[in-house]
Amino acid sequence: MVIKTCPSCRGRRLRPEALAVMVAGLAIDEIVSRSVEENKRLLKKIIENKALKASKKKIAQPIIKEILNRLEFLTDVGLGYLSLDRSAVTLSGGEAQRIRLATQIGSGLTGVLYILDEPSIGLHQRDVSRLIKTLKYLRDLGNTVVVVEHDDQTILAADWVVEIGPGAGEHGGQAVFLGTPQQLKKANTLTGKYLSGKLKVDGEFKKERQAGKNFLEIIGAAEHNLKNINVKIPLARFVGVSGVSGSGKSTLINDILAKALLRKFYRAKDEPGQYKEIKGVENLDKVVVIDQSPIGRTPRSNPATYTGAFTIVRDLFAQTQEARLRGYKVGRFSFNVKGGRCEACQGEGLKKIEMYFLPDVYVECEECHGRRYNKEALEIEYRGKNIAEVLAMSVEEALDFFRNIPALKQKLKTIFDVGLGYVKLGQPANTLSGGEAQRIKLATELAKKATGKTLYILDEPTTGLHFDDIKKLLGVLHRLVARGNTVLVIEHNPAVLKTADWLIDLGPEGGNKGGKIVDEGTPAQIKKNRRSYTGKWL
C-alpha cells in the first residue's frame, strides 16, 4: 500500500472555510504543523502582543495558559521537537510512552502508583535528566513512581532500587538487592559492579580503526528537518550516528539511506526520503536492516521458526526409528499443517477470543494444554524428549541438548551470543519485546555466511539491555566489523558510542533546530567539540 498526500486539501485535512479562520495571521494547520517549542514562543508572543484588544485578550488568556501548560509538560519529557500534527503511527514506542506521561503530569493526581517500563528509550543522555526531573515532580505531588530501567542516570536518581537476578530466564527471578543507589554501588551484584566501575561495558573494545579508503556518501539529504546535508560513512568500520532526540538520525538512516539501498538491492517498494544521490554503493553487495518490528504478529511465529532452527529439529524427529516405523514425515512435526498438530487450536497452543472493542485475548487450548501437537506426534521422542518439550527449552538448554548437531548448534549459539540464552525456542513472537525481536533478527543474520561487504543498519540495539548484555552485543557487532562488514548504529548510549571507529553527530537540537551535522570523526575528536551534547557525555 502506498500512502499519498490528498490532492484536494494538500494534507491540511480541513475544508477551505475552516482554514480561512486565522489567529495571529496563521490558519490552524499552520499552527499544528509547528513544533511544541515553536508554538510555545508563538503563544507567549500573542499574549504579550499589545495589538490584541482587551476584550480579545480576556478570551485568549485562559485558553493560551492551558495550552502552554500542556506544551510545557511535553518539553519536560523531552518532546519539544515534535510537531503537534505528527501522526501517532510515526511515533517511536518511547515517544508514545512519554506523551502518555505528559498527559498524567497534566492531570495533577496524587496518591497514584505509576509504573513505567523503560521511559528513557530513545532519549539522549541530555534529555534523560529532564525526564528524571519530571518523574521526581510526580513523586513530590505525593505519588509512587516505579520504573523498570537499565539507564545508569535513572537508577542513580532513584530513592530505592530493587535488583532482580542474578541471571536471566531460569537463572533469574530472585531479588538480589534492595536498598539505595549508593548501597547498590558497594554491593557485589552485576548491576552494582557496573555502576561502581569495577566492570565496564567498553572495556575490551579500545582499538580504534582509522577510516579506510572506501566511503558511502549521502548527498543532499533534505527530508523532514535535514538541512540538505552531505554525510560520509566509512565502510568496513563500526559507525555510530548520535545526536539529541529529534535531531534527524532516524530520518537520515532509516528513511533515506536504508530505503534507498533496499530499493536498489531488493526492489523494495518504499519511497526513500528526499536526497540527491548516494555514492559508493558499488562497494556493498548486501544491506541488512535490523529494526525492532515484531518477528511475527501471531503465536505461530517463534525464535525457532524465525531462525530456521526448527527445520533441523523436525528433520531429527522424522529420522528417529519410531517415526520411520510409523511412516511419519517431517510435516507430522509441524504445528502449521494438518497431521501432527492439535486440531482444536490448529497448532497455536492458544485459542484467540475476539473481544471486539478490546484487544483479543489468548487462552490456553484445553485439548493439548498449550503443547500444540496431538497425542500421536507427542509419542515420538528424540533422546527422551518429545517435540513439545524441545520447544519449551530455553536456548541455553537446547544448546547443551543438541551439542552434537553442528548445524543446529551454530544457529543456537548465535542467539545465545546476542544475550538471549534465556528465551524459549517456542516462545510466541507476540510475547517478545522490541529489543528481543531485534536481537533474534541479528542472530539470524549472523548465522548466515558473511560476504564481508554487508552493511548492517541497527536502530538503538541496546534498548532494553542490561550493561552486561550490551557488552555481549558489542562483542558480536565488533566481530562483524572484523570480518570486513560495516555496522551502522543509531545510538544514545555513551558506552557504545565510545567503542565506535567513527561518529556522525547530528543536531545541535531537535526538530527545526536540528538536521545539521555538528561533527564527524573519531569519538576522541567528538569529545573535544564544545557544541556537541554527545561530546560532553563522552
SVG drawing of the C-alpha trace seen along z (x, -y; Angstrom):
<svg xmlns="http://www.w3.org/2000/svg" viewBox="-17 -47 61 97">
<polyline fill="none" stroke="black" stroke-width="0.4" points="0.0,0.0 1.3,-3.4 0.1,-6.4 0.0,-9.7 -1.0,-13.3 -4.6,-14.3 -4.6,-16.4 -7.6,-18.5 -6.5,-19.8 -2.8,-19.0 -2.6,-17.2 -4.2,-20.0 -7.2,-17.9 -9.8,-20.7 -12.2,-22.5 -11.3,-26.0 -14.0,-27.5 -12.2,-26.2 -8.8,-27.1 -10.0,-30.7 -10.1,-31.4 -6.8,-33.0 -5.1,-33.5 -2.0,-35.8 -2.2,-35.6 -1.9,-31.8 -4.5,-29.1 -5.0,-26.2 -3.0,-23.8 0.0,-26.2 -0.1,-26.2 -0.3,-22.5 2.5,-21.8 4.9,-23.7 6.9,-22.0 6.0,-22.2 8.9,-24.7 7.9,-27.0 4.2,-27.1 5.3,-28.0 7.2,-31.0 4.2,-31.9 1.6,-31.8 3.8,-33.8 4.1,-36.4 0.3,-36.6 -0.3,-37.2 2.4,-39.9 1.1,-41.5 -0.2,-45.0 -2.3,-44.8 -4.8,-42.5 -7.9,-44.4 -8.7,-44.0 -11.9,-42.0 -9.9,-39.6 -7.1,-39.2 -9.7,-38.3 -10.9,-35.4 -7.4,-34.3 -5.5,-34.4 -7.1,-31.4 -7.1,-29.3 -3.4,-30.0 -2.5,-29.4 -4.0,-25.9 -2.2,-25.2 1.1,-26.5 0.8,-24.2 0.4,-21.1 3.2,-22.2 5.5,-22.7 4.8,-19.1 5.8,-17.8 9.0,-19.8 9.8,-18.4 9.6,-14.8 12.0,-15.7 9.4,-16.0 9.8,-19.7 10.9,-18.8 7.6,-17.1 5.1,-18.9 1.6,-18.9 0.1,-17.2 2.6,-14.3 0.6,-11.2 0.6,-8.6 1.9,-5.7 5.1,-7.6 6.0,-7.9 8.5,-5.5 7.5,-3.4 9.5,-5.7 7.9,-8.9 4.3,-7.5 5.1,-6.4 6.4,-9.9 3.3,-11.6 1.2,-9.4 3.5,-10.5 3.0,-14.2 -0.8,-13.6 -0.5,-12.2 1.5,-15.1 -1.2,-17.4 -3.9,-15.6 -2.2,-16.6 -3.4,-13.5 -2.0,-12.4 -1.8,-9.0 -1.3,-7.2 1.1,-4.3 2.7,-4.9 4.5,-2.0 6.8,-2.9 8.7,-0.4 12.0,-1.9 10.9,-5.6 14.4,-6.5 14.2,-4.6 15.2,-6.8 16.4,-9.6 19.7,-11.3 21.6,-11.4 20.9,-15.2 17.1,-14.6 17.2,-11.8 17.9,-14.4 14.8,-16.3 12.8,-13.1 14.1,-12.3 13.1,-15.8 9.5,-15.1 9.4,-11.7 10.6,-13.4 7.8,-16.1 5.2,-13.3 6.8,-11.8 6.7,-15.1 3.0,-15.5 2.5,-12.5 2.6,-9.6 4.7,-6.5 6.8,-6.0 8.1,-2.5 10.4,-2.4 11.8,0.7 15.1,-0.7 18.6,0.0 19.8,-3.6 22.5,-4.4 21.4,-8.0 17.8,-6.9 19.0,-4.1 21.3,-6.5 18.5,-9.2 16.1,-6.7 15.2,-6.7 15.2,-2.9 16.4,-0.2 15.3,3.4 17.7,5.6 16.3,8.8 18.7,11.6 21.2,12.9 21.0,14.0 18.2,14.2 15.5,16.8 16.0,19.9 18.9,18.2 16.8,15.2 13.7,14.4 15.3,13.6 15.6,10.2 19.4,10.0 19.5,6.4 17.1,4.0 18.4,0.6 19.6,-2.9 21.7,-3.5 24.7,-4.3 24.4,-0.9 24.0,0.8 27.3,-0.7 29.0,1.1 27.1,4.4 28.6,7.4 25.8,7.7 26.1,7.5 24.4,4.0 26.4,2.8 29.7,3.7 28.9,1.8 27.6,-1.3 30.8,-1.4 33.0,-1.0 34.5,2.4 33.1,3.7 33.0,1.6 30.8,2.0 33.5,0.7 36.5,2.3 37.6,4.7 36.9,2.5 39.7,-0.1 41.2,0.4 40.0,-2.4 40.2,-1.5 41.0,-4.6 38.6,-5.4 39.6,-3.4 39.6,-4.4 36.0,-3.4 33.1,-5.6 29.3,-5.6 28.2,-9.1 24.7,-10.5 24.5,-13.8 21.8,-16.4 19.7,-14.8 16.7,-17.1 13.8,-15.0 11.9,-16.4 14.3,-18.6 17.5,-17.6 19.2,-20.8 20.4,-19.5 23.4,-17.8 26.2,-15.6 27.2,-12.6 30.3,-10.3 30.1,-6.8 33.4,-5.0 33.0,-1.3 34.2,1.8 34.0,-0.2 31.8,-0.4 29.9,-3.7 27.7,-5.4 25.0,-8.0 24.4,-10.2 22.5,-13.4 19.7,-14.6 16.2,-13.2 14.6,-14.6 17.9,-15.7 17.2,-13.7 19.1,-10.5 16.3,-8.1 15.3,-10.3 18.8,-10.2 19.5,-6.5 16.1,-4.7 14.0,-7.0 16.8,-7.9 19.7,-5.5 18.0,-2.2 15.0,-2.7 17.2,-3.8 19.5,-0.8 16.7,1.7 15.2,0.3 18.5,0.7 19.3,4.2 15.9,5.8 13.5,3.6 11.6,2.6 8.5,0.5 9.1,-2.1 9.8,-5.6 13.0,-6.9 13.1,-10.4 14.5,-13.4 18.1,-13.2 20.2,-13.8 22.4,-10.7 24.2,-8.0 27.8,-7.3 29.9,-4.3 27.1,-1.7 29.3,0.5 31.4,1.3 28.5,3.2 26.7,6.3 24.1,6.6 22.2,4.4 20.5,5.7 18.2,3.5 17.6,4.9 14.8,2.9 12.5,3.6 9.4,4.6 8.0,8.0 9.3,11.2 5.6,12.2 2.3,11.0 0.7,14.3 1.8,17.1 2.7,19.2 6.0,17.4 8.7,18.0 12.6,17.8 12.9,21.5 10.9,20.9 12.3,17.5 16.0,18.5 15.4,21.7 16.5,23.9 13.1,25.6 13.5,27.1 16.5,29.1 14.7,30.1 11.8,31.5 14.2,33.4 15.8,35.0 12.4,36.2 11.4,37.6 14.6,39.6 14.0,41.3 13.4,45.1 9.8,44.8 8.8,42.1 10.2,44.1 8.3,47.3 5.1,45.3 5.8,43.7 5.8,40.1 7.3,37.5 8.7,34.1 5.3,32.5 4.0,34.5 6.1,32.4 5.0,29.0 2.3,27.2 1.2,25.3 -0.2,28.2 -2.7,31.0 -1.3,34.3 0.6,33.8 -0.9,30.5 -3.7,30.3 -6.8,29.6 -8.7,28.0 -6.4,24.9 -4.9,25.6 -1.4,25.8 -1.4,22.5 -1.4,23.9 -3.7,21.0 -7.2,20.0 -8.0,16.5 -11.1,14.9 -12.2,11.8 -13.2,9.1 -14.4,6.7 -13.8,3.3 -11.0,4.6 -7.7,6.3 -8.0,10.0 -7.4,12.4 -5.5,15.6 -6.3,18.6 -4.5,22.0 -6.1,24.7 -7.9,27.2 -7.3,30.1 -3.5,30.0 -2.8,27.7 -0.6,25.4 1.6,28.2 0.4,27.6 0.5,31.2 -1.8,34.3 -1.2,37.4 0.4,39.4 3.0,36.7 3.9,36.4 4.6,40.1 7.7,39.7 10.8,38.9 14.3,37.8 16.8,38.5 13.9,38.8 12.2,35.6 9.1,35.1 8.8,32.1 6.7,30.0 9.3,30.4 12.0,29.3 10.0,26.2 9.7,25.5 13.5,25.5 15.4,22.3 18.1,21.5 20.8,22.3 19.3,25.7 18.8,26.5 22.5,25.6 23.6,28.3 20.9,30.8 21.8,30.5 25.6,30.1 26.3,33.0 24.3,31.5 26.7,28.8 24.2,27.0 21.7,26.6 24.4,25.7 25.6,22.9 22.2,21.3 21.5,21.6 25.0,20.3 24.3,17.0 21.1,16.5 23.0,17.2 25.8,14.8 23.4,11.8 22.3,12.3 19.1,14.3 20.1,17.6 17.0,17.4 14.4,17.2 12.4,20.3 12.7,21.9 8.9,21.9 8.2,18.6 5.4,16.9 6.6,13.9 3.9,11.6 5.4,12.1 8.9,10.8 9.9,7.2 11.2,5.0 14.8,5.3 14.5,9.1 12.9,9.3 15.7,7.1 18.4,9.4 16.7,12.5 16.9,10.9 20.6,10.1 21.3,13.7 19.5,14.9 21.8,12.7 24.9,13.8 24.2,17.4 24.3,16.7 27.6,16.9 29.1,13.4 30.3,11.9 32.4,9.2 30.7,6.4 27.5,6.2 26.1,3.1 24.2,3.7 21.8,0.9 20.6,1.1 18.3,-1.4 19.1,-1.6 20.1,2.1 20.7,1.5 17.0,0.9 16.0,3.0 19.5,4.3 21.5,4.5 25.1,3.3 26.3,6.9 24.1,7.7 25.3,4.6 28.9,5.8 27.9,9.2 26.1,7.4 29.1,5.1 31.3,8.2 29.0,9.6 28.9,6.3 32.7,5.8 33.2,9.3 31.1,8.4 33.3,5.4 36.4,7.6 35.1,9.7 35.1,6.6 31.4,5.6 30.1,2.2 27.9,1.8 25.9,-1.5 24.2,-2.1 21.8,-4.8 22.5,-5.1 22.4,-7.2 24.4,-5.1 27.8,-6.7 29.4,-3.4 28.5,-2.1 29.4,-5.3 32.8,-5.3 33.7,-2.0 32.8,-3.2 35.5,-3.8 33.6,-6.8 30.8,-9.0 28.3,-11.2 26.8,-13.6 23.6,-15.4 21.9,-18.4 22.6,-20.7 19.0,-20.5 15.8,-18.5 13.1,-19.5 13.7,-22.5 16.9,-23.5 18.4,-20.1 19.1,-18.4 22.7,-19.7 26.0,-17.8 27.5,-19.0 30.7,-17.0 32.1,-13.9 35.1,-11.9 36.5,-9.5 35.0,-9.6 38.2,-11.3 37.6,-14.1 33.9,-14.5 34.8,-14.7 36.7,-18.0 33.7,-19.6 32.1,-22.2 28.9,-22.4 28.2,-18.7 26.0,-17.4 27.2,-13.9 30.8,-15.1 30.0,-16.3 28.6,-12.9 31.5,-11.1"/>
</svg>
